[in-house]
Amino acid sequence: MDAIELLVYALIGVIGTLGLAAVIGYKVADHLDKKHHTD
């Protein structure tokens, strides 16, 4: 049971980290895009 719980927590941690990185990357890209296109 401990190994399964550890695997679940590891997966949640990885998915959470990837999700956070994706959100930050999207916001940074959006910000840079707006900064460059000053029409």
mmCIF entry with sequence, helices, sheets and N, C-alpha, C, O atoms, coordinates in Angstrom:
data_MODEL
# 
_entry.id   MODEL 
# 
_entity.id                         1 
_entity.type                       polymer 
_entity.pdbx_number_of_molecules   1 
# 
_entity_poly.entity_id                      1 
_entity_poly.type                           'polypeptide(L)' 
_entity_poly.nstd_linkage                   no 
_entity_poly.nstd_monomer                   no 
_entity_poly.pdbx_seq_one_letter_code       MDAIELLVYALIGVIGTLGLAAVIGYKVADHLDKKHHTD 
_entity_poly.pdbx_seq_one_letter_code_can   MDAIELLVYALIGVIGTLGLAAVIGYKVADHLDKKHHTD 
_entity_poly.pdbx_strand_id                 A 
# 
loop_
_entity_poly_seq.entity_id 
_entity_poly_seq.num 
_entity_poly_seq.mon_id 
_entity_poly_seq.hetero 
1 1  MET n 
1 2  ASP n 
1 3  ALA n 
1 4  ILE n 
1 5  GLU n 
1 6  LEU n 
1 7  LEU n 
1 8  VAL n 
1 9  TYR n 
1 10 ALA n 
1 11 LEU n 
1 12 ILE n 
1 13 GLY n 
1 14 VAL n 
1 15 ILE n 
1 16 GLY n 
1 17 THR n 
1 18 LEU n 
1 19 GLY n 
1 20 LEU n 
1 21 ALA n 
1 22 ALA n 
1 23 VAL n 
1 24 ILE n 
1 25 GLY n 
1 26 TYR n 
1 27 LYS n 
1 28 VAL n 
1 29 ALA n 
1 30 ASP n 
1 31 HIS n 
1 32 LEU n 
1 33 ASP n 
1 34 LYS n 
1 35 LYS n 
1 36 HIS n 
1 37 HIS n 
1 38 THR n 
1 39 ASP n 
# 
_struct_asym.id          A 
_struct_asym.entity_id   1 
# 
_struct_conf.conf_type_id            HELX_P 
_struct_conf.id                      HELX_P1 
_struct_conf.pdbx_PDB_helix_id       AA1 
_struct_conf.beg_label_comp_id       ASP 
_struct_conf.beg_label_asym_id       A 
_struct_conf.beg_label_seq_id        2 
_struct_conf.pdbx_beg_PDB_ins_code   ? 
_struct_conf.end_label_comp_id       HIS 
_struct_conf.end_label_asym_id       A 
_struct_conf.end_label_seq_id        36 
_struct_conf.pdbx_end_PDB_ins_code   ? 
_struct_conf.beg_auth_comp_id        ASP 
_struct_conf.beg_auth_asym_id        A 
_struct_conf.beg_auth_seq_id         2 
_struct_conf.end_auth_comp_id        HIS 
_struct_conf.end_auth_asym_id        A 
_struct_conf.end_auth_seq_id         36 
_struct_conf.pdbx_PDB_helix_class    1 
_struct_conf.details                 ? 
_struct_conf.pdbx_PDB_helix_length   35 
# 
_struct_conf_type.id          HELX_P 
_struct_conf_type.criteria    ? 
_struct_conf_type.reference   ? 
# 
loop_
_atom_site.group_PDB 
_atom_site.id 
_atom_site.type_symbol 
_atom_site.label_atom_id 
_atom_site.label_alt_id 
_atom_site.label_comp_id 
_atom_site.label_asym_id 
_atom_site.label_entity_id 
_atom_site.label_seq_id 
_atom_site.pdbx_PDB_ins_code 
_atom_site.Cartn_x 
_atom_site.Cartn_y 
_atom_site.Cartn_z 
_atom_site.occupancy 
_atom_site.B_iso_or_equiv 
_atom_site.pdbx_formal_charge 
_atom_site.auth_seq_id 
_atom_site.auth_comp_id 
_atom_site.auth_asym_id 
_atom_site.auth_atom_id 
_atom_site.pdbx_PDB_model_num 
ATOM 1   N N  . MET A 1 1  ? 0.836  -1.204 0.000   1.00 0.00 ? 1  MET A N  1 
ATOM 2   C CA . MET A 1 1  ? 0.000  0.000  0.000   1.00 0.00 ? 1  MET A CA 1 
ATOM 3   C C  . MET A 1 1  ? 0.870  1.254  0.000   1.00 0.00 ? 1  MET A C  1 
ATOM 4   O O  . MET A 1 1  ? 0.542  2.241  -0.658  1.00 0.00 ? 1  MET A O  1 
ATOM 5   N N  . ASP A 1 2  ? 1.980  1.214  0.738   1.00 0.00 ? 2  ASP A N  1 
ATOM 6   C CA . ASP A 1 2  ? 2.868  2.377  0.803   1.00 0.00 ? 2  ASP A CA 1 
ATOM 7   C C  . ASP A 1 2  ? 3.453  2.719  -0.567  1.00 0.00 ? 2  ASP A C  1 
ATOM 8   O O  . ASP A 1 2  ? 3.539  3.890  -0.939  1.00 0.00 ? 2  ASP A O  1 
ATOM 9   N N  . ALA A 1 3  ? 3.852  1.693  -1.310  1.00 0.00 ? 3  ALA A N  1 
ATOM 10  C CA . ALA A 1 3  ? 4.438  1.916  -2.639  1.00 0.00 ? 3  ALA A CA 1 
ATOM 11  C C  . ALA A 1 3  ? 3.417  2.555  -3.577  1.00 0.00 ? 3  ALA A C  1 
ATOM 12  O O  . ALA A 1 3  ? 3.754  3.445  -4.358  1.00 0.00 ? 3  ALA A O  1 
ATOM 13  N N  . ILE A 1 4  ? 2.171  2.096  -3.495  1.00 0.00 ? 4  ILE A N  1 
ATOM 14  C CA . ILE A 1 4  ? 1.113  2.648  -4.347  1.00 0.00 ? 4  ILE A CA 1 
ATOM 15  C C  . ILE A 1 4  ? 0.842  4.110  -3.975  1.00 0.00 ? 4  ILE A C  1 
ATOM 16  O O  . ILE A 1 4  ? 0.696  4.963  -4.851  1.00 0.00 ? 4  ILE A O  1 
ATOM 17  N N  . GLU A 1 5  ? 0.776  4.389  -2.678  1.00 0.00 ? 5  GLU A N  1 
ATOM 18  C CA . GLU A 1 5  ? 0.561  5.766  -2.233  1.00 0.00 ? 5  GLU A CA 1 
ATOM 19  C C  . GLU A 1 5  ? 1.695  6.669  -2.690  1.00 0.00 ? 5  GLU A C  1 
ATOM 20  O O  . GLU A 1 5  ? 1.466  7.794  -3.135  1.00 0.00 ? 5  GLU A O  1 
ATOM 21  N N  . LEU A 1 6  ? 2.922  6.168  -2.578  1.00 0.00 ? 6  LEU A N  1 
ATOM 22  C CA . LEU A 1 6  ? 4.099  6.927  -3.001  1.00 0.00 ? 6  LEU A CA 1 
ATOM 23  C C  . LEU A 1 6  ? 4.021  7.226  -4.497  1.00 0.00 ? 6  LEU A C  1 
ATOM 24  O O  . LEU A 1 6  ? 4.320  8.341  -4.924  1.00 0.00 ? 6  LEU A O  1 
ATOM 25  N N  . LEU A 1 7  ? 3.626  6.246  -5.285  1.00 0.00 ? 7  LEU A N  1 
ATOM 26  C CA . LEU A 1 7  ? 3.481  6.419  -6.732  1.00 0.00 ? 7  LEU A CA 1 
ATOM 27  C C  . LEU A 1 7  ? 2.416  7.468  -7.054  1.00 0.00 ? 7  LEU A C  1 
ATOM 28  O O  . LEU A 1 7  ? 2.604  8.314  -7.928  1.00 0.00 ? 7  LEU A O  1 
ATOM 29  N N  . VAL A 1 8  ? 1.293  7.397  -6.333  1.00 0.00 ? 8  VAL A N  1 
ATOM 30  C CA . VAL A 1 8  ? 0.211  8.367  -6.538  1.00 0.00 ? 8  VAL A CA 1 
ATOM 31  C C  . VAL A 1 8  ? 0.693  9.779  -6.214  1.00 0.00 ? 8  VAL A C  1 
ATOM 32  O O  . VAL A 1 8  ? 0.461  10.707 -6.989  1.00 0.00 ? 8  VAL A O  1 
ATOM 33  N N  . TYR A 1 9  ? 1.363  9.945  -5.072  1.00 0.00 ? 9  TYR A N  1 
ATOM 34  C CA . TYR A 1 9  ? 1.872  11.267 -4.701  1.00 0.00 ? 9  TYR A CA 1 
ATOM 35  C C  . TYR A 1 9  ? 2.913  11.768 -5.697  1.00 0.00 ? 9  TYR A C  1 
ATOM 36  O O  . TYR A 1 9  ? 2.954  12.957 -6.012  1.00 0.00 ? 9  TYR A O  1 
ATOM 37  N N  . ALA A 1 10 ? 3.761  10.855 -6.196  1.00 0.00 ? 10 ALA A N  1 
ATOM 38  C CA . ALA A 1 10 ? 4.773  11.231 -7.193  1.00 0.00 ? 10 ALA A CA 1 
ATOM 39  C C  . ALA A 1 10 ? 4.100  11.702 -8.480  1.00 0.00 ? 10 ALA A C  1 
ATOM 40  O O  . ALA A 1 10 ? 4.506  12.710 -9.058  1.00 0.00 ? 10 ALA A O  1 
ATOM 41  N N  . LEU A 1 11 ? 3.079  10.983 -8.929  1.00 0.00 ? 11 LEU A N  1 
ATOM 42  C CA . LEU A 1 11 ? 2.350  11.371 -10.140 1.00 0.00 ? 11 LEU A CA 1 
ATOM 43  C C  . LEU A 1 11 ? 1.667  12.721 -9.962  1.00 0.00 ? 11 LEU A C  1 
ATOM 44  O O  . LEU A 1 11 ? 1.726  13.569 -10.852 1.00 0.00 ? 11 LEU A O  1 
ATOM 45  N N  . ILE A 1 12 ? 1.016  12.925 -8.810  1.00 0.00 ? 12 ILE A N  1 
ATOM 46  C CA . ILE A 1 12 ? 0.358  14.204 -8.528  1.00 0.00 ? 12 ILE A CA 1 
ATOM 47  C C  . ILE A 1 12 ? 1.383  15.338 -8.539  1.00 0.00 ? 12 ILE A C  1 
ATOM 48  O O  . ILE A 1 12 ? 1.131  16.413 -9.083  1.00 0.00 ? 12 ILE A O  1 
ATOM 49  N N  . GLY A 1 13 ? 2.534  15.083 -7.934  1.00 0.00 ? 13 GLY A N  1 
ATOM 50  C CA . GLY A 1 13 ? 3.593  16.094 -7.894  1.00 0.00 ? 13 GLY A CA 1 
ATOM 51  C C  . GLY A 1 13 ? 4.100  16.447 -9.282  1.00 0.00 ? 13 GLY A C  1 
ATOM 52  O O  . GLY A 1 13 ? 4.269  17.622 -9.607  1.00 0.00 ? 13 GLY A O  1 
ATOM 53  N N  . VAL A 1 14 ? 4.343  15.427 -10.102 1.00 0.00 ? 14 VAL A N  1 
ATOM 54  C CA . VAL A 1 14 ? 4.832  15.658 -11.472 1.00 0.00 ? 14 VAL A CA 1 
ATOM 55  C C  . VAL A 1 14 ? 3.791  16.404 -12.304 1.00 0.00 ? 14 VAL A C  1 
ATOM 56  O O  . VAL A 1 14 ? 4.119  17.369 -12.994 1.00 0.00 ? 14 VAL A O  1 
ATOM 57  N N  . ILE A 1 15 ? 2.539  15.955 -12.239 1.00 0.00 ? 15 ILE A N  1 
ATOM 58  C CA . ILE A 1 15 ? 1.466  16.594 -13.000 1.00 0.00 ? 15 ILE A CA 1 
ATOM 59  C C  . ILE A 1 15 ? 1.265  18.041 -12.536 1.00 0.00 ? 15 ILE A C  1 
ATOM 60  O O  . ILE A 1 15 ? 1.080  18.944 -13.352 1.00 0.00 ? 15 ILE A O  1 
ATOM 61  N N  . GLY A 1 16 ? 1.305  18.245 -11.232 1.00 0.00 ? 16 GLY A N  1 
ATOM 62  C CA . GLY A 1 16 ? 1.157  19.595 -10.690 1.00 0.00 ? 16 GLY A CA 1 
ATOM 63  C C  . GLY A 1 16 ? 2.281  20.506 -11.146 1.00 0.00 ? 16 GLY A C  1 
ATOM 64  O O  . GLY A 1 16 ? 2.045  21.652 -11.529 1.00 0.00 ? 16 GLY A O  1 
ATOM 65  N N  . THR A 1 17 ? 3.506  19.996 -11.105 1.00 0.00 ? 17 THR A N  1 
ATOM 66  C CA . THR A 1 17 ? 4.667  20.786 -11.533 1.00 0.00 ? 17 THR A CA 1 
ATOM 67  C C  . THR A 1 17 ? 4.578  21.118 -13.020 1.00 0.00 ? 17 THR A C  1 
ATOM 68  O O  . THR A 1 17 ? 4.829  22.254 -13.421 1.00 0.00 ? 17 THR A O  1 
ATOM 69  N N  . LEU A 1 18 ? 4.222  20.126 -13.834 1.00 0.00 ? 18 LEU A N  1 
ATOM 70  C CA . LEU A 1 18 ? 4.082  20.358 -15.275 1.00 0.00 ? 18 LEU A CA 1 
ATOM 71  C C  . LEU A 1 18 ? 2.961  21.356 -15.561 1.00 0.00 ? 18 LEU A C  1 
ATOM 72  O O  . LEU A 1 18 ? 3.104  22.225 -16.422 1.00 0.00 ? 18 LEU A O  1 
ATOM 73  N N  . GLY A 1 19 ? 1.868  21.233 -14.851 1.00 0.00 ? 19 GLY A N  1 
ATOM 74  C CA . GLY A 1 19 ? 0.753  22.163 -15.033 1.00 0.00 ? 19 GLY A CA 1 
ATOM 75  C C  . GLY A 1 19 ? 1.152  23.580 -14.675 1.00 0.00 ? 19 GLY A C  1 
ATOM 76  O O  . GLY A 1 19 ? 0.824  24.522 -15.396 1.00 0.00 ? 19 GLY A O  1 
ATOM 77  N N  . LEU A 1 20 ? 1.861  23.735 -13.562 1.00 0.00 ? 20 LEU A N  1 
ATOM 78  C CA . LEU A 1 20 ? 2.333  25.045 -13.124 1.00 0.00 ? 20 LEU A CA 1 
ATOM 79  C C  . LEU A 1 20 ? 3.300  25.629 -14.148 1.00 0.00 ? 20 LEU A C  1 
ATOM 80  O O  . LEU A 1 20 ? 3.198  26.803 -14.503 1.00 0.00 ? 20 LEU A O  1 
ATOM 81  N N  . ALA A 1 21 ? 4.233  24.816 -14.617 1.00 0.00 ? 21 ALA A N  1 
ATOM 82  C CA . ALA A 1 21 ? 5.203  25.267 -15.628 1.00 0.00 ? 21 ALA A CA 1 
ATOM 83  C C  . ALA A 1 21 ? 4.484  25.674 -16.917 1.00 0.00 ? 21 ALA A C  1 
ATOM 84  O O  . ALA A 1 21 ? 4.856  26.663 -17.548 1.00 0.00 ? 21 ALA A O  1 
ATOM 85  N N  . ALA A 1 22 ? 3.460  24.919 -17.308 1.00 0.00 ? 22 ALA A N  1 
ATOM 86  C CA . ALA A 1 22 ? 2.700  25.239 -18.519 1.00 0.00 ? 22 ALA A CA 1 
ATOM 87  C C  . ALA A 1 22 ? 1.970  26.571 -18.377 1.00 0.00 ? 22 ALA A C  1 
ATOM 88  O O  . ALA A 1 22 ? 1.962  27.378 -19.306 1.00 0.00 ? 22 ALA A O  1 
ATOM 89  N N  . VAL A 1 23 ? 1.357  26.803 -17.217 1.00 0.00 ? 23 VAL A N  1 
ATOM 90  C CA . VAL A 1 23 ? 0.640  28.055 -16.966 1.00 0.00 ? 23 VAL A CA 1 
ATOM 91  C C  . VAL A 1 23 ? 1.601  29.243 -16.983 1.00 0.00 ? 23 VAL A C  1 
ATOM 92  O O  . VAL A 1 23 ? 1.320  30.265 -17.609 1.00 0.00 ? 23 VAL A O  1 
ATOM 93  N N  . ILE A 1 24 ? 2.741  29.104 -16.290 1.00 0.00 ? 24 ILE A N  1 
ATOM 94  C CA . ILE A 1 24 ? 3.741  30.178 -16.250 1.00 0.00 ? 24 ILE A CA 1 
ATOM 95  C C  . ILE A 1 24 ? 4.286  30.436 -17.661 1.00 0.00 ? 24 ILE A C  1 
ATOM 96  O O  . ILE A 1 24 ? 4.401  31.587 -18.083 1.00 0.00 ? 24 ILE A O  1 
ATOM 97  N N  . GLY A 1 25 ? 4.618  29.376 -18.377 1.00 0.00 ? 25 GLY A N  1 
ATOM 98  C CA . GLY A 1 25 ? 5.129  29.514 -19.742 1.00 0.00 ? 25 GLY A CA 1 
ATOM 99  C C  . GLY A 1 25 ? 4.126  30.211 -20.649 1.00 0.00 ? 25 GLY A C  1 
ATOM 100 O O  . GLY A 1 25 ? 4.500  31.049 -21.469 1.00 0.00 ? 25 GLY A O  1 
ATOM 101 N N  . TYR A 1 26 ? 2.846  29.863 -20.501 1.00 0.00 ? 26 TYR A N  1 
ATOM 102 C CA . TYR A 1 26 ? 1.799  30.478 -21.312 1.00 0.00 ? 26 TYR A CA 1 
ATOM 103 C C  . TYR A 1 26 ? 1.680  31.967 -21.009 1.00 0.00 ? 26 TYR A C  1 
ATOM 104 O O  . TYR A 1 26 ? 1.573  32.784 -21.924 1.00 0.00 ? 26 TYR A O  1 
ATOM 105 N N  . LYS A 1 27 ? 1.698  32.321 -19.713 1.00 0.00 ? 27 LYS A N  1 
ATOM 106 C CA . LYS A 1 27 ? 1.590  33.729 -19.327 1.00 0.00 ? 27 LYS A CA 1 
ATOM 107 C C  . LYS A 1 27 ? 2.792  34.530 -19.812 1.00 0.00 ? 27 LYS A C  1 
ATOM 108 O O  . LYS A 1 27 ? 2.632  35.649 -20.300 1.00 0.00 ? 27 LYS A O  1 
ATOM 109 N N  . VAL A 1 28 ? 3.994  33.970 -19.682 1.00 0.00 ? 28 VAL A N  1 
ATOM 110 C CA . VAL A 1 28 ? 5.209  34.651 -20.147 1.00 0.00 ? 28 VAL A CA 1 
ATOM 111 C C  . VAL A 1 28 ? 5.161  34.842 -21.666 1.00 0.00 ? 28 VAL A C  1 
ATOM 112 O O  . VAL A 1 28 ? 5.462  35.926 -22.164 1.00 0.00 ? 28 VAL A O  1 
ATOM 113 N N  . ALA A 1 29 ? 4.785  33.796 -22.397 1.00 0.00 ? 29 ALA A N  1 
ATOM 114 C CA . ALA A 1 29 ? 4.697  33.880 -23.859 1.00 0.00 ? 29 ALA A CA 1 
ATOM 115 C C  . ALA A 1 29 ? 3.650  34.919 -24.271 1.00 0.00 ? 29 ALA A C  1 
ATOM 116 O O  . ALA A 1 29 ? 3.871  35.692 -25.203 1.00 0.00 ? 29 ALA A O  1 
ATOM 117 N N  . ASP A 1 30 ? 2.527  34.931 -23.582 1.00 0.00 ? 30 ASP A N  1 
ATOM 118 C CA . ASP A 1 30 ? 1.465  35.891 -23.872 1.00 0.00 ? 30 ASP A CA 1 
ATOM 119 C C  . ASP A 1 30 ? 1.950  37.314 -23.614 1.00 0.00 ? 30 ASP A C  1 
ATOM 120 O O  . ASP A 1 30 ? 1.676  38.216 -24.405 1.00 0.00 ? 30 ASP A O  1 
ATOM 121 N N  . HIS A 1 31 ? 2.663  37.517 -22.519 1.00 0.00 ? 31 HIS A N  1 
ATOM 122 C CA . HIS A 1 31 ? 3.206  38.832 -22.158 1.00 0.00 ? 31 HIS A CA 1 
ATOM 123 C C  . HIS A 1 31 ? 4.217  39.299 -23.203 1.00 0.00 ? 31 HIS A C  1 
ATOM 124 O O  . HIS A 1 31 ? 4.169  40.446 -23.645 1.00 0.00 ? 31 HIS A O  1 
ATOM 125 N N  . LEU A 1 32 ? 5.128  38.416 -23.595 1.00 0.00 ? 32 LEU A N  1 
ATOM 126 C CA . LEU A 1 32 ? 6.137  38.763 -24.607 1.00 0.00 ? 32 LEU A CA 1 
ATOM 127 C C  . LEU A 1 32 ? 5.470  39.050 -25.951 1.00 0.00 ? 32 LEU A C  1 
ATOM 128 O O  . LEU A 1 32 ? 5.885  39.956 -26.674 1.00 0.00 ? 32 LEU A O  1 
ATOM 129 N N  . ASP A 1 33 ? 4.449  38.284 -26.276 1.00 0.00 ? 33 ASP A N  1 
ATOM 130 C CA . ASP A 1 33 ? 3.731  38.479 -27.531 1.00 0.00 ? 33 ASP A CA 1 
ATOM 131 C C  . ASP A 1 33 ? 3.070  39.859 -27.564 1.00 0.00 ? 33 ASP A C  1 
ATOM 132 O O  . ASP A 1 33 ? 3.126  40.551 -28.581 1.00 0.00 ? 33 ASP A O  1 
ATOM 133 N N  . LYS A 1 34 ? 2.445  40.259 -26.453 1.00 0.00 ? 34 LYS A N  1 
ATOM 134 C CA . LYS A 1 34 ? 1.799  41.570 -26.379 1.00 0.00 ? 34 LYS A CA 1 
ATOM 135 C C  . LYS A 1 34 ? 2.833  42.687 -26.432 1.00 0.00 ? 34 LYS A C  1 
ATOM 136 O O  . LYS A 1 34 ? 2.587  43.743 -27.014 1.00 0.00 ? 34 LYS A O  1 
ATOM 137 N N  . LYS A 1 35 ? 4.003  42.448 -25.815 1.00 0.00 ? 35 LYS A N  1 
ATOM 138 C CA . LYS A 1 35 ? 5.046  43.472 -25.778 1.00 0.00 ? 35 LYS A CA 1 
ATOM 139 C C  . LYS A 1 35 ? 5.634  43.708 -27.169 1.00 0.00 ? 35 LYS A C  1 
ATOM 140 O O  . LYS A 1 35 ? 5.958  44.843 -27.519 1.00 0.00 ? 35 LYS A O  1 
ATOM 141 N N  . HIS A 1 36 ? 5.772  42.653 -27.958 1.00 0.00 ? 36 HIS A N  1 
ATOM 142 C CA . HIS A 1 36 ? 6.365  42.789 -29.292 1.00 0.00 ? 36 HIS A CA 1 
ATOM 143 C C  . HIS A 1 36 ? 5.375  43.358 -30.310 1.00 0.00 ? 36 HIS A C  1 
ATOM 144 O O  . HIS A 1 36 ? 5.767  44.107 -31.205 1.00 0.00 ? 36 HIS A O  1 
ATOM 145 N N  . HIS A 1 37 ? 4.098  43.005 -30.178 1.00 0.00 ? 37 HIS A N  1 
ATOM 146 C CA . HIS A 1 37 ? 3.101  43.477 -31.141 1.00 0.00 ? 37 HIS A CA 1 
ATOM 147 C C  . HIS A 1 37 ? 2.395  44.714 -30.601 1.00 0.00 ? 37 HIS A C  1 
ATOM 148 O O  . HIS A 1 37 ? 1.270  44.639 -30.106 1.00 0.00 ? 37 HIS A O  1 
ATOM 149 N N  . THR A 1 38 ? 3.072  45.848 -30.704 1.00 0.00 ? 38 THR A N  1 
ATOM 150 C CA . THR A 1 38 ? 2.482  47.111 -30.242 1.00 0.00 ? 38 THR A CA 1 
ATOM 151 C C  . THR A 1 38 ? 1.965  47.867 -31.461 1.00 0.00 ? 38 THR A C  1 
ATOM 152 O O  . THR A 1 38 ? 2.525  48.889 -31.859 1.00 0.00 ? 38 THR A O  1 
ATOM 153 N N  . ASP A 1 39 ? 0.885  47.345 -32.048 1.00 0.00 ? 39 ASP A N  1 
ATOM 154 C CA . ASP A 1 39 ? 0.308  47.982 -33.241 1.00 0.00 ? 39 ASP A CA 1 
ATOM 155 C C  . ASP A 1 39 ? -0.689 49.041 -32.817 1.00 0.00 ? 39 ASP A C  1 
ATOM 156 O O  . ASP A 1 39 ? -1.290 49.699 -33.666 1.00 0.00 ? 39 ASP A O  1 
# 
